[in-house]
Amino acid sequence: MGRLAKWLRLMGFDTLLETDYPKKAFAEHVGPERVFLTRTRRAPAVHSALRTILIQANDPMDQLVEVIRRTALRREGLRPFSRCLPCNEPIAAVAREEVAGTVPDYVLENQESFSRCPKCRRVYWPGSHTTRSLEKIKEIFEKV
């Protein structure tokens, strides 16, 4: 489920991952407005107050297709690259000067825009991975 969570965050969704919390603390952070995704058959009974989707697929891309179909997500509603992948915080644009010394010199010289996570301070910039990820998202939505 970790790779599915990464892709949901990459697409801009506020995505909590149970493994990011100490044991039993996860439930405290899950409000009724969330959709609970699980591969464990007993989990819906434990989290009965939540809308639960039991994920069947093993492959993260197939899992993503399942989620999109079951939740009726629309490609127009995505905000790709707006969240930090490790910690889920919304990222914010920062000036090039603010990231000097924290990114490779080549990147600093060749990129115009940067974003940073306010929590973990990770820096993001558009690169070849951005184009590949957007293409993958397009392919996924074509399957739906």
Buried (B, 14 or more C-beta within 10 A) or exposed (E): BEEBBBBBBBBBBEBBBBEBBEEEEBEEEBEEEBBBBBEEEEBBEEBEEBBBBBBEBEEBBBBBBBBBEBEEBEBEEBEBBBBBBBBBBBBEEBEBEEBEEBBEEEBBEEBEEBBBBEEEEBBBBBEEEBEEBBEBBEEBBEEE
